[in-house]
Amino acid sequence: MAKLEKTIRGNFDMILQTLENAVLQGSMSASYEDGSDFSQGDFRCSVRVYERYSYSGGNRVSMAVTLAGGNGEYHLTAITSGGSQGMFFKINRWGEDSFLDTIADAVERL
């Protein structure tokens, strides 16, 4: 499992669209699996789940992205899972780290 967390200031919809573009354009095999949106007053929360094939690991990797907050300040959490090898413990995380890297640069630019 690999994880990225950061507080981001800006427009919620623009941030969410930037993240989605980074994921889907960052890998030929990336796909949007499902998502959920919630809002109450100024608070907004969106959860997105993406998946892609990891050539280095030879398997599929998923990434859950959550963006939540209000008034122009949002907390981002992105967590990848899958992609490792081994029955009882993880042997590698190449696929997970690589998938998370597809949004890391976009997050730093926000």
All heavy atoms as an XYZ file, in Angstrom:
847
protein
N       0.842     -1.160      0.000
C       0.000      0.000      0.000
C       0.897      1.237      0.000
O       1.904      1.285      0.679
C      -0.899     -0.032      1.235
C      -1.754      1.174      1.370
S      -2.885      1.223      2.781
C      -2.844     -0.339      3.522
N       0.509      2.214     -0.801
C       1.199      3.498     -0.829
C       0.154      4.571     -0.571
O      -1.005      4.430     -0.952
C       1.882      3.712     -2.171
N       0.560      5.653      0.097
C      -0.406      6.682      0.479
C       0.178      8.066      0.271
O       1.353      8.304      0.522
C      -0.804      6.491      1.942
C      -1.811      7.513      2.436
C      -2.464      7.147      3.749
C      -1.508      7.079      4.900
N      -2.195      6.921      6.190
N      -0.681      8.990     -0.156
C      -0.341     10.398     -0.332
C      -1.419     11.216      0.352
O      -2.612     10.991      0.118
C      -0.289     10.750     -1.826
C      -0.184     12.223     -2.198
C       1.169     12.786     -1.785
C      -0.408     12.415     -3.685
N      -1.021     12.155      1.224
C      -1.969     13.048      1.877
C      -1.461     14.470      1.777
O      -0.270     14.723      1.921
C      -2.155     12.677      3.350
C      -2.853     11.343      3.536
C      -3.219     11.089      4.978
O      -2.299     10.805      5.767
O      -4.411     11.207      5.303
N      -2.397     15.388      1.529
C      -2.007     16.788      1.410
C      -3.236     17.673      1.559
O      -4.324     17.316      1.129
C      -1.352     17.043      0.061
C      -0.838     18.458     -0.076
C       0.052     18.613     -1.254
C       0.556     20.053     -1.238
N       1.700     20.273     -2.025
N      -3.032     18.853      2.134
C      -4.068     19.878      2.173
C      -3.874     20.770      0.962
O      -2.762     21.211      0.679
C      -3.985     20.700      3.476
O      -4.205     19.823      4.584
C      -5.022     21.811      3.484
N      -4.971     20.993      0.243
C      -4.920     21.766     -0.994
C      -5.932     22.901     -0.909
O      -7.065     22.698     -0.466
C      -5.263     20.875     -2.210
C      -4.294     19.695     -2.294
C      -5.245     21.687     -3.499
C      -4.678     18.665     -3.322
N      -5.522     24.070     -1.351
C      -6.431     25.217     -1.401
C      -6.805     25.499     -2.851
O      -5.961     25.396     -3.734
C      -5.762     26.434     -0.781
C      -5.596     26.289      0.713
C      -4.834     27.459      1.335
N      -4.724     27.335      2.763
C      -3.928     26.502      3.400
N      -3.143     25.703      2.723
N      -3.894     26.454      4.708
N      -8.067     25.836     -3.086
C      -8.499     26.157     -4.439
C      -9.949     25.812     -4.663
O     -10.731     25.666     -3.718
N     -10.317     25.655     -5.922
C     -11.672     25.332     -6.336
C     -11.847     23.813     -6.321
O     -11.105     23.088     -6.996
C     -11.923     25.899     -7.744
C     -13.278     25.523     -8.274
O     -13.471     24.408     -8.734
N     -14.206     26.453     -8.208
N     -12.825     23.328     -5.584
C     -13.041     21.894     -5.397
C     -13.166     21.159     -6.734
O     -12.506     20.145     -6.960
C     -14.291     21.664     -4.543
C     -14.522     20.229     -4.165
C     -13.962     19.707     -3.009
C     -15.285     19.399     -4.965
C     -14.176     18.382     -2.650
C     -15.509     18.071     -4.628
C     -14.948     17.566     -3.463
N     -14.047     21.665     -7.607
C     -14.286     20.985     -8.880
C     -13.032     20.958     -9.753
O     -12.759     19.956    -10.417
C     -15.443     21.649     -9.629
C     -16.762     21.477     -8.894
O     -17.055     20.352     -8.450
O     -17.497     22.475     -8.754
N     -12.273     22.046     -9.750
C     -11.038     22.099    -10.537
C     -10.002     21.105     -9.998
O      -9.346     20.408    -10.768
C     -10.438     23.508    -10.534
C      -9.241     23.632    -11.465
S      -8.142     24.968    -11.013
C      -7.351     24.301     -9.568
N      -9.882     21.037     -8.682
C      -8.940     20.090     -8.066
C      -9.317     18.662     -8.429
O      -8.475     17.867     -8.870
C      -8.901     20.267     -6.533
C      -8.354     21.641     -6.158
C      -8.084     19.145     -5.881
C      -8.573     22.018     -4.702
N     -10.597     18.328     -8.270
C     -11.065     16.971     -8.562
C     -10.835     16.618    -10.030
O     -10.366     15.516    -10.354
C     -12.547     16.845     -8.194
C     -13.121     15.449     -8.106
C     -12.396     14.605     -7.056
C     -14.609     15.517     -7.800
N     -11.114     17.546    -10.935
C     -10.919     17.294    -12.361
C      -9.436     17.142    -12.703
O      -9.059     16.295    -13.510
C     -11.532     18.420    -13.197
C     -11.537     18.121    -14.678
C     -12.380     16.896    -15.021
O     -13.545     16.820    -14.653
N     -11.791     15.942    -15.716
N      -8.583     17.938    -12.067
C      -7.137     17.835    -12.281
C      -6.628     16.461    -11.860
O      -5.824     15.840    -12.563
C      -6.401     18.942    -11.506
O      -6.827     20.214    -11.996
C      -4.897     18.812    -11.637
N      -7.101     15.978    -10.717
C      -6.690     14.659    -10.229
C      -7.164     13.560    -11.175
O      -6.400     12.652    -11.521
C      -7.230     14.422     -8.819
C      -6.690     15.357     -7.741
C      -7.462     15.154     -6.444
C      -5.214     15.163     -7.542
N      -8.415     13.645    -11.609
C      -8.941     12.624    -12.511
C      -8.188     12.608    -13.838
O      -7.854     11.539    -14.354
C     -10.432     12.833    -12.760
C     -11.000     11.767    -13.671
C     -12.497     11.636    -13.556
O     -12.990     11.474    -12.432
O     -13.149     11.659    -14.604
N      -7.913     13.775    -14.377
C      -7.152     13.851    -15.629
C      -5.770     13.229    -15.465
O      -5.296     12.515    -16.341
C      -7.020     15.293    -16.106
C      -8.326     15.862    -16.607
O      -9.280     15.140    -16.884
N      -8.392     17.178    -16.695
N      -5.121     13.511    -14.334
C      -3.779     12.970    -14.087
C      -3.810     11.443    -14.040
O      -2.930     10.783    -14.600
C      -3.204     13.534    -12.790
N      -4.816     10.877    -13.391
C      -4.908      9.417    -13.285
C      -5.188      8.792    -14.649
O      -4.483      7.879    -15.081
C      -6.015      8.996    -12.288
C      -6.245      7.488    -12.341
C      -5.655      9.424    -10.881
N      -6.207      9.290    -15.326
C      -6.637      8.659    -16.573
C      -5.671      8.895    -17.727
O      -5.563      8.062    -18.623
C      -8.046      9.127    -16.939
C      -9.128      8.715    -15.937
C     -10.479      9.260    -16.365
C      -9.179      7.209    -15.742
N      -4.950     10.010    -17.702
C      -3.975     10.276    -18.751
C      -2.590      9.752    -18.398
O      -1.708      9.707    -19.246
C      -3.913     11.775    -19.043
C      -5.194     12.308    -19.625
C      -5.226     13.820    -19.723
O      -4.229     14.496    -19.505
N      -6.390     14.356    -20.037
N      -2.413      9.335    -17.140
C      -1.113      8.860    -16.683
C      -0.830      7.410    -16.993
O       0.291      6.938    -16.810
N      -1.842      6.691    -17.453
C      -1.656      5.272    -17.759
C      -2.657      4.849    -18.816
O      -3.847      5.151    -18.704
C      -1.857      4.428    -16.508
O      -1.847      3.061    -16.820
N      -2.174      4.128    -19.816
C      -3.032      3.667    -20.895
C      -4.125      2.717    -20.392
O      -5.228      2.680    -20.940
C      -2.172      2.969    -21.942
C      -2.868      2.635    -23.212
S      -1.727      2.058    -24.474
C      -1.108      0.553    -23.744
N      -3.860      1.976    -19.321
C      -4.822      0.989    -18.839
C      -5.666      1.491    -17.666
O      -6.491      0.741    -17.141
C      -4.102     -0.299    -18.436
O      -3.253     -0.057    -17.324
N      -5.503      2.761    -17.260
C      -6.252      3.295    -16.123
C      -7.728      3.459    -16.473
O      -8.083      3.848    -17.576
C      -5.668      4.633    -15.681
N      -8.572      3.138    -15.496
C     -10.017      3.295    -15.677
C     -10.660      3.803    -14.393
O     -10.175      3.540    -13.294
C     -10.655      1.967    -16.091
O     -10.484      0.999    -15.070
N     -11.744      4.534    -14.560
C     -12.568      4.987    -13.439
C     -13.494      3.842    -13.098
O     -14.219      3.338    -13.960
C     -13.358      6.227    -13.865
C     -14.420      6.653    -12.890
C     -14.093      7.403    -11.761
C     -15.750      6.326    -13.093
C     -15.071      7.802    -10.867
C     -16.731      6.720    -12.211
C     -16.386      7.457    -11.098
O     -17.365      7.858    -10.204
N     -13.492      3.396    -11.846
C     -14.326      2.266    -11.440
C     -15.647      2.718    -10.823
O     -16.699      2.224    -11.184
C     -13.568      1.356    -10.479
C     -12.360      0.681    -11.114
C     -12.742     -0.220    -12.268
O     -13.644     -1.079    -12.112
O     -12.151     -0.061    -13.347
N     -15.581      3.645     -9.864
C     -16.799      4.142     -9.228
C     -16.453      5.324     -8.347
O     -15.281      5.599     -8.089
C     -17.474      3.046     -8.400
C     -18.983      3.256     -8.264
O     -19.486      4.341     -8.651
O     -19.668      2.351     -7.772
N     -17.477      6.009     -7.876
C     -17.242      7.155     -7.021
C     -18.487      7.522     -6.236
O     -19.570      6.972     -6.463
N     -18.316      8.452     -5.320
C     -19.413      8.925     -4.497
C     -19.172     10.384     -4.156
O     -18.026     10.800     -3.944
C     -19.491      8.087     -3.206
O     -20.530      8.571     -2.377
N     -20.249     11.168     -4.122
C     -20.163     12.588     -3.784
C     -21.147     12.910     -2.681
O     -22.276     12.402     -2.669
C     -20.488     13.452     -5.011
C     -19.513     13.245     -6.140
O     -18.326     13.535     -5.931
O     -19.932     12.785     -7.218
N     -20.712     13.775     -1.767
C     -21.567     14.215     -0.661
C     -21.291     15.685     -0.399
O     -20.139     16.122     -0.464
C     -21.258     13.403      0.607
C     -21.984     13.903      1.826
C     -23.310     13.579      2.029
C     -21.335     14.710      2.751
C     -23.987     14.055      3.152
C     -22.008     15.190      3.867
C     -23.336     14.865      4.071
N     -22.338     16.427     -0.109
C     -22.150     17.823      0.288
C     -23.193     18.195      1.329
O     -24.313     17.676      1.313
C     -22.234     18.762     -0.917
O     -23.518     18.736     -1.481
N     -22.781     19.074      2.227
C     -23.686     19.586      3.246
C     -23.194     20.982      3.606
O     -22.086     21.127      4.156
C     -23.697     18.689      4.474
C     -24.725     19.086      5.502
C     -24.850     18.060      6.599
O     -23.870     17.414      6.967
N     -26.042     17.902      7.128
N     -23.963     21.983      3.246
C     -23.514     23.355      3.437
C     -22.279     23.605      2.590
O     -22.257     23.288      1.408
N     -21.219     24.125      3.204
C     -19.961     24.383      2.493
C     -19.062     23.156      2.403
O     -18.056     23.170      1.714
C     -19.182     25.515      3.171
C     -19.862     26.858      2.989
O     -20.565     27.032      1.975
O     -19.691     27.728      3.857
N     -19.414     22.096      3.125
C     -18.582     20.891      3.144
C     -18.878     20.031      1.922
O     -20.028     19.798      1.567
C     -18.844     20.072      4.407
C     -18.056     18.790      4.450
C     -16.736     18.795      4.859
C     -18.634     17.592      4.066
C     -16.003     17.616      4.886
C     -17.910     16.411      4.094
C     -16.590     16.436      4.510
N     -17.811     19.547      1.277
C     -17.935     18.626      0.143
C     -16.960     17.468      0.322
O     -15.868     17.651      0.858
C     -17.638     19.329     -1.165
C     -18.677     20.376     -1.512
C     -18.385     21.043     -2.814
N     -18.566     20.109     -3.942
C     -18.336     20.445     -5.198
N     -17.923     21.653     -5.511
N     -18.516     19.567     -6.167
N     -17.388     16.314     -0.144
C     -16.534     15.128     -0.092
C     -16.781     14.305     -1.350
O     -17.928     14.014     -1.684
C     -16.836     14.291      1.149
S     -15.840     12.788      1.271
N     -15.704     13.955     -2.038
C     -15.783     13.078     -3.201
C     -14.792     11.943     -3.024
O     -13.650     12.165     -2.627
C     -15.453     13.832     -4.492
O     -16.498     14.714     -4.823
N     -15.261     10.744     -3.323
C     -14.420      9.554     -3.290
C     -14.420      8.984     -4.704
O     -15.466      8.851     -5.331
C     -14.960      8.502     -2.297
C     -14.115      7.242     -2.343
C     -15.034      9.071     -0.893
N     -13.231      8.660     -5.204
C     -13.087      8.068     -6.526
C     -12.210      6.826     -6.412
O     -11.222      6.824     -5.668
C     -12.421      9.038     -7.509
C     -13.184     10.336     -7.713
C     -14.447     10.083     -8.519
N     -15.155     11.308     -8.819
C     -16.163     11.789     -8.097
N     -16.553     11.158     -7.003
N     -16.784     12.894     -8.463
N     -12.566      5.794     -7.162
C     -11.762      4.570     -7.200
C     -11.363      4.320     -8.644
O     -12.214      4.289     -9.542
C     -12.521      3.358     -6.627
C     -11.676      2.095     -6.740
C     -12.916      3.616     -5.175
N     -10.063      4.166     -8.840
C      -9.490      3.915    -10.165
C      -8.751      2.586    -10.126
O      -8.353      2.109     -9.065
C      -8.499      5.024    -10.540
C      -9.109      6.392    -10.532
C      -8.985      7.223     -9.425
C      -9.807      6.872    -11.633
C      -9.546      8.490     -9.414
C     -10.362      8.138    -11.635
C     -10.231      8.945    -10.515
O     -10.792     10.201    -10.508
N      -8.550      2.028    -11.309
C      -7.805      0.779    -11.406
C      -6.959      0.821    -12.673
O      -7.308      1.502    -13.636
C      -8.791     -0.393    -11.470
C      -8.139     -1.747    -11.351
C      -9.168     -2.858    -11.283
O      -9.599     -3.328    -12.351
O      -9.539     -3.240    -10.169
N      -5.843      0.108    -12.634
C      -5.024     -0.017    -13.837
C      -4.219     -1.311    -13.765
O      -4.061     -1.903    -12.690
C      -4.089      1.177    -14.008
C      -2.835      1.108    -13.166
C      -1.876      2.188    -13.579
N      -0.572      1.942    -13.004
C       0.468      2.688    -13.249
N       0.377      3.732    -14.030
N       1.625      2.404    -12.708
N      -3.698     -1.692    -14.908
C      -2.832     -2.858    -14.979
C      -1.406     -2.420    -14.682
O      -0.930     -1.422    -15.210
C      -2.900     -3.499    -16.365
C      -2.029     -4.724    -16.487
C      -2.404     -5.920    -15.897
C      -0.819     -4.668    -17.164
C      -1.606     -7.044    -15.996
C      -0.014     -5.793    -17.264
C      -0.411     -6.968    -16.674
O       0.383     -8.078    -16.758
N      -0.731     -3.156    -13.823
C       0.658     -2.876    -13.477
C       1.552     -3.826    -14.266
O       1.590     -5.022    -13.988
C       0.887     -3.064    -11.976
O       2.263     -3.022    -11.681
N       2.241     -3.284    -15.265
C       3.142     -4.114    -16.063
C       4.288     -4.654    -15.212
O       4.710     -5.788    -15.367
C       3.693     -3.325    -17.255
C       2.633     -3.008    -18.265
C       2.044     -1.755    -18.321
C       2.195     -3.984    -19.158
C       1.045     -1.480    -19.245
C       1.201     -3.716    -20.078
C       0.634     -2.460    -20.112
O      -0.351     -2.191    -21.014
N       4.789     -3.826    -14.293
C       5.918     -4.271    -13.472
C       5.530     -5.390    -12.515
O       6.327     -6.265    -12.231
C       6.523     -3.093    -12.704
O       5.553     -2.501    -11.857
N       4.303     -5.355    -12.004
C       3.859     -6.386    -11.074
C       3.099     -7.514    -11.745
O       2.871     -8.557    -11.154
N       2.652     -7.286    -12.993
C       1.904     -8.304    -13.701
C       0.513     -8.530    -13.146
O      -0.022     -9.627    -13.230
N      -0.093     -7.477    -12.562
C      -1.421     -7.619    -11.977
C      -2.140     -6.263    -11.994
O      -1.615     -5.284    -12.495
C      -1.312     -8.169    -10.553
C      -0.289     -7.424     -9.732
O       0.080     -6.302    -10.038
N       0.184     -8.039     -8.685
N      -3.331     -6.205    -11.411
C      -4.091     -4.964    -11.374
C      -3.893     -4.274    -10.033
O      -3.714     -4.918     -9.004
C      -5.567     -5.230    -11.632
C      -5.729     -5.818    -13.049
C      -7.072     -5.663    -13.659
N      -7.579     -4.328    -13.847
C      -7.257     -3.511    -14.855
N      -6.356     -3.888    -15.746
N      -7.825     -2.342    -14.982
N      -3.936     -2.936    -10.088
C      -3.726     -2.103     -8.906
C      -4.894     -1.125     -8.823
O      -5.355     -0.615     -9.848
C      -2.400     -1.309     -9.027
C      -2.166     -0.450     -7.811
C      -1.236     -2.248     -9.241
N      -5.381     -0.864     -7.620
C      -6.455      0.115     -7.461
C      -5.958      1.315     -6.656
O      -4.983      1.220     -5.913
C      -7.670     -0.519     -6.773
O      -7.352     -0.864     -5.446
N      -6.640      2.449     -6.847
C      -6.324      3.649     -6.085
C      -7.633      4.320     -5.673
O      -8.493      4.584     -6.515
C      -5.475      4.632     -6.900
C      -5.188      5.920     -6.147
S      -3.863      6.965     -6.843
C      -4.243      7.027     -8.567
N      -7.781      4.563     -4.387
C      -8.913      5.307     -3.853
C      -8.449      6.730     -3.574
O      -7.425      6.940     -2.924
C      -9.420      4.657     -2.568
N      -9.199      7.704     -4.092
C      -8.875      9.115     -3.914
C     -10.046      9.776     -3.198
O     -11.188      9.681     -3.655
C      -8.623      9.800     -5.282
C      -8.378     11.289     -5.097
C      -7.470      9.143     -6.011
N      -9.769     10.436     -2.077
C     -10.798     11.148     -1.328
C     -10.391     12.605     -1.198
O      -9.266     12.909     -0.787
C     -10.978     10.551      0.084
O     -11.310      9.170     -0.040
C     -12.077     11.268      0.856
N     -11.307     13.504     -1.560
C     -11.100     14.944     -1.427
C     -12.249     15.468     -0.580
O     -13.424     15.278     -0.924
C     -11.090     15.603     -2.809
C     -10.781     17.095     -2.852
C      -9.341     17.362     -2.380
C     -10.999     17.652     -4.254
N     -11.922     16.113      0.552
C     -12.967     16.558      1.471
C     -12.583     17.876      2.129
O     -11.411     18.122      2.407
C     -13.195     15.500      2.555
N     -13.582     18.712      2.375
C     -13.361     19.978      3.077
C     -14.357     21.019      2.621
O     -15.396     20.713      2.032
N     -14.024     22.261      2.902
C     -14.917     23.348      2.533
C     -14.212     24.687      2.563
O     -13.070     24.800      3.026
N     -14.910     25.694      2.064
C     -14.402     27.063      2.062
C     -13.035     27.201      1.406
O     -12.184     27.953      1.864
C     -14.364     27.637      3.480
C     -15.752     27.718      4.083
O     -16.698     28.138      3.425
N     -15.875     27.305      5.329
N     -12.809     26.447      0.341
C     -11.564     26.565     -0.403
C     -10.371     25.828      0.169
O      -9.269     25.918     -0.358
N     -10.550     25.049      1.228
C      -9.453     24.269      1.819
C      -9.888     22.815      1.928
O     -10.885     22.505      2.591
C      -9.069     24.803      3.192
C      -7.822     24.147      3.736
C      -7.296     24.853      4.991
O      -7.393     26.075      5.080
O      -6.804     24.140      5.866
N      -9.129     21.936      1.275
C      -9.537     20.540      1.152
C      -8.395     19.605      1.514
O      -7.227     19.894      1.253
C     -10.014     20.258     -0.283
C     -11.065     21.239     -0.702
C     -10.748     22.331     -1.495
C     -12.375     21.111     -0.244
C     -11.712     23.268     -1.835
C     -13.344     22.042     -0.582
C     -13.007     23.116     -1.382
O     -13.963     24.040     -1.700
N      -8.763     18.478      2.089
C      -7.782     17.450      2.426
C      -7.892     16.339      1.393
O      -8.979     15.826      1.128
C      -8.026     16.896      3.833
C      -6.999     15.890      4.233
N      -5.735     16.249      4.638
C      -7.034     14.541      4.260
C      -5.035     15.156      4.903
N      -5.806     14.112      4.685
N      -6.763     15.974      0.823
C      -6.685     14.904     -0.165
C      -6.004     13.695      0.450
O      -4.963     13.814      1.098
C      -5.872     15.357     -1.388
C      -5.456     14.252     -2.354
C      -6.670     13.741     -3.122
C      -4.373     14.725     -3.286
N      -6.597     12.537      0.246
C      -5.963     11.272      0.593
C      -6.073     10.352     -0.606
O      -7.165     10.153     -1.134
C      -6.645     10.596      1.809
O      -6.592     11.468      2.931
C      -5.964      9.290      2.164
N      -4.953      9.817     -1.058
C      -4.929      8.840     -2.146
C      -4.191      7.612     -1.632
O      -3.072      7.720     -1.131
C      -4.232      9.415     -3.371
N      -4.832      6.447     -1.755
C      -4.256      5.204     -1.256
C      -4.358      4.150     -2.353
O      -5.427      3.936     -2.920
C      -4.987      4.709      0.005
C      -4.913      5.760      1.116
C      -4.404      3.378      0.474
C      -5.757      5.425      2.331
N      -3.242      3.507     -2.655
C      -3.234      2.426     -3.627
C      -3.203      1.081     -2.915
O      -2.731      0.973     -1.781
C      -2.009      2.523     -4.557
O      -0.824      2.478     -3.774
C      -2.044      3.793     -5.386
N      -3.710      0.058     -3.588
C      -3.639     -1.297     -3.035
C      -3.606     -2.299     -4.181
O      -3.962     -1.987     -5.308
C      -4.826     -1.579     -2.115
O      -6.027     -1.551     -2.844
N      -3.166     -3.513     -3.843
C      -2.973     -4.544     -4.859
C      -1.592     -4.361     -5.469
O      -0.797     -3.552     -5.019
N      -1.297     -5.098     -6.464
C      -0.033     -4.919     -7.160
C       1.169     -5.569     -6.524
O       2.229     -5.619     -7.129
N       1.033     -6.076     -5.317
C       2.187     -6.730     -4.699
C       2.124     -8.228     -4.974
O       1.105     -8.758     -5.378
C       2.213     -6.472     -3.195
O       1.091     -7.059     -2.583
N       3.225     -8.890     -4.723
C       3.289    -10.326     -4.914
C       3.579    -10.983     -3.575
O       4.179    -10.378     -2.702
C       4.380    -10.676     -5.923
C       4.106    -10.093     -7.294
C       5.284    -10.276     -8.219
O       6.402    -10.480     -7.804
N       5.015    -10.187     -9.509
N       3.163    -12.199     -3.425
C       3.380    -12.934     -2.182
C       2.044    -13.295     -1.557
O       1.113    -12.504     -1.581
N       1.984    -14.474     -0.975
C       0.729    -14.933     -0.409
C       0.476    -14.377      0.993
O      -0.635    -13.988      1.320
C       0.705    -16.461     -0.362
C      -0.626    -17.016      0.109
S      -0.694    -18.794      0.110
C      -0.739    -19.134     -1.635
N       1.497    -14.290      1.827
C       1.286    -13.901      3.210
C       1.884    -12.546      3.560
O       1.599    -11.986      4.609
C       1.855    -14.971      4.152
C       1.167    -16.291      3.979
C       1.801    -17.360      3.384
C      -0.143    -16.462      4.388
C       1.170    -18.583      3.221
C      -0.794    -17.671      4.233
C      -0.131    -18.736      3.638
N       2.735    -12.019      2.719
C       3.313    -10.689      2.939
C       3.686    -10.100      1.595
O       3.791    -10.806      0.599
C       4.518    -10.744      3.876
C       5.616    -11.651      3.401
C       6.633    -11.175      2.597
C       5.625    -12.998      3.745
C       7.641    -12.015      2.150
C       6.627    -13.847      3.303
C       7.632    -13.354      2.502
N       3.870     -8.791      1.580
C       4.172     -8.105      0.324
C       5.638     -8.263     -0.042
O       6.516     -8.012      0.758
C       3.841     -6.616      0.447
C       2.370     -6.373      0.566
C       2.075     -4.891      0.544
C       0.593     -4.693      0.599
N       0.141     -3.677     -0.293
N       5.860     -8.665     -1.283
C       7.222     -8.806     -1.777
C       7.663     -7.531     -2.482
O       8.790     -7.119     -2.396
C       7.342    -10.033     -2.705
C       7.096    -11.296     -1.901
C       8.692    -10.066     -3.391
C       7.064    -12.565     -2.704
N       6.731     -6.893     -3.203
C       7.069     -5.625     -3.856
C       5.854     -4.718     -3.875
O       4.723     -5.167     -3.700
C       7.599     -5.841     -5.273
C       6.524     -6.316     -6.228
O       5.475     -5.706     -6.352
N       6.777     -7.420     -6.904
N       6.088     -3.435     -4.080
C       5.007     -2.457     -4.189
C       5.222     -1.589     -5.419
O       4.721     -0.484     -5.482
C       4.980     -1.550     -2.952
C       4.543     -2.212     -1.708
C       4.334     -1.238     -0.574
N       4.712      0.137     -0.883
C       5.134      1.014      0.012
N       5.241      0.669      1.254
N       5.441      2.238     -0.336
N       5.942     -2.079     -6.403
C       6.266     -1.251     -7.566
C       5.018     -0.700     -8.225
O       4.953      0.473     -8.562
C       7.073     -2.042     -8.590
C       8.376     -2.541     -8.086
C       9.281     -1.849     -7.321
C       8.933     -3.832     -8.295
N      10.360     -2.632     -7.058
C      10.179     -3.866     -7.643
C       8.502     -4.950     -8.973
C      10.991     -4.978     -7.667
C       9.315     -6.061     -8.990
C      10.547     -6.073     -8.331
N       4.031     -1.555     -8.459
C       2.806     -1.129     -9.124
C       2.045     -0.094     -8.331
O       1.505      0.862     -8.881
N       1.985     -0.281     -7.016
C       1.272      0.663     -6.146
C       1.957      2.023     -6.143
O       1.312      3.061     -6.291
C       1.190      0.109     -4.723
C       0.361     -1.148     -4.623
C       0.464     -1.786     -3.253
O       0.869     -1.109     -2.292
O       0.128     -2.976     -3.147
N       3.262      2.025     -5.965
C       4.008      3.286     -5.950
C       3.909      4.002     -7.286
O       3.721      5.217     -7.338
C       5.482      3.037     -5.604
C       5.682      2.546     -4.179
O       4.829      2.831     -3.315
O       6.696      1.863     -3.934
N       4.010      3.257     -8.360
C       3.951      3.836     -9.696
C       2.581      4.447     -9.978
O       2.479      5.528    -10.572
C       4.273      2.760    -10.731
O       4.167      3.279    -12.029
N       1.510      3.784     -9.542
C       0.164      4.310     -9.760
C      -0.028      5.606     -8.966
O      -0.593      6.573     -9.469
C      -0.876      3.263     -9.369
C      -2.249      3.491     -9.942
C      -2.480      4.376    -10.977
C      -3.329      2.778     -9.455
C      -3.756      4.559    -11.510
C      -4.590      2.945     -9.971
C      -4.814      3.837    -11.001
N       0.449      5.630     -7.747
C       0.340      6.843     -6.929
C       1.128      7.992     -7.550
O       0.704      9.151     -7.494
C       0.824      6.568     -5.506
C       0.507      7.638     -4.469
C      -1.001      7.811     -4.307
C       1.120      7.259     -3.132
N       2.236      7.678     -8.174
C       3.052      8.717     -8.827
C       2.304      9.423     -9.947
O       2.639     10.557    -10.287
C       4.357      8.123     -9.382
C       5.352      7.794     -8.300
O       5.187      8.286     -7.163
O       6.296      7.031     -8.591
N       1.257      8.798    -10.525
C       0.543      9.439    -11.620
C      -0.172     10.710    -11.164
O      -0.411     11.594    -11.982
C      -0.516      8.495    -12.272
O      -1.497      8.126    -11.315
C       0.147      7.280    -12.887
N      -0.497     10.808     -9.857
C      -1.124     12.045     -9.390
C      -0.201     12.913     -8.543
O      -0.496     14.067     -8.297
C      -2.440     11.787     -8.615
C      -2.188     11.077     -7.286
C      -3.431     11.057     -9.472
C      -3.377     11.133     -6.368
N       0.935     12.368     -8.113
C       1.829     13.121     -7.222
C       2.283     14.442     -7.829
O       2.283     15.474     -7.158
C       3.024     12.263     -6.819
N       2.663     14.433     -9.102
C       3.106     15.668     -9.745
C       1.968     16.674     -9.850
O       2.153     17.864     -9.635
C       3.689     15.390    -11.140
C       5.016     14.673    -11.084
O       5.711     14.783    -10.045
O       5.352     13.992    -12.060
N       0.780     16.198    -10.204
C      -0.386     17.084    -10.314
C      -0.730     17.697     -8.959
O      -1.057     18.882     -8.882
C      -1.590     16.313    -10.853
N      -0.608     16.920     -7.899
C      -0.890     17.427     -6.553
C       0.105     18.522     -6.175
O      -0.278     19.552     -5.620
C      -0.862     16.274     -5.511
C      -0.850     16.801     -4.096
C      -2.018     15.330     -5.744
N       1.356     18.328     -6.499
C       2.370     19.349     -6.179
C       2.143     20.659     -6.925
O       2.485     21.722     -6.426
C       3.766     18.815     -6.467
C       4.225     17.739     -5.513
C       4.146     18.177     -4.053
O       4.589     19.296     -3.727
O       3.612     17.384     -3.238
N       1.542     20.586     -8.116
C       1.270     21.804     -8.889
C       0.026     22.548     -8.394
O      -0.170     23.703     -8.733
C       1.119     21.459    -10.364
C       2.454     21.094    -11.027
C       2.314     21.002    -12.538
N       1.316     20.057    -12.988
C       1.534     18.771    -13.244
N       2.744     18.263    -13.077
N       0.564     17.979    -13.663
N      -0.842     21.862     -7.649
C      -2.069     22.508     -7.148
C      -1.776     23.485     -6.026
O      -0.886     23.373     -5.282
C      -3.078     21.460     -6.698
C      -3.695     20.644     -7.826
C      -4.505     19.495     -7.237
C      -4.604     21.510     -8.669
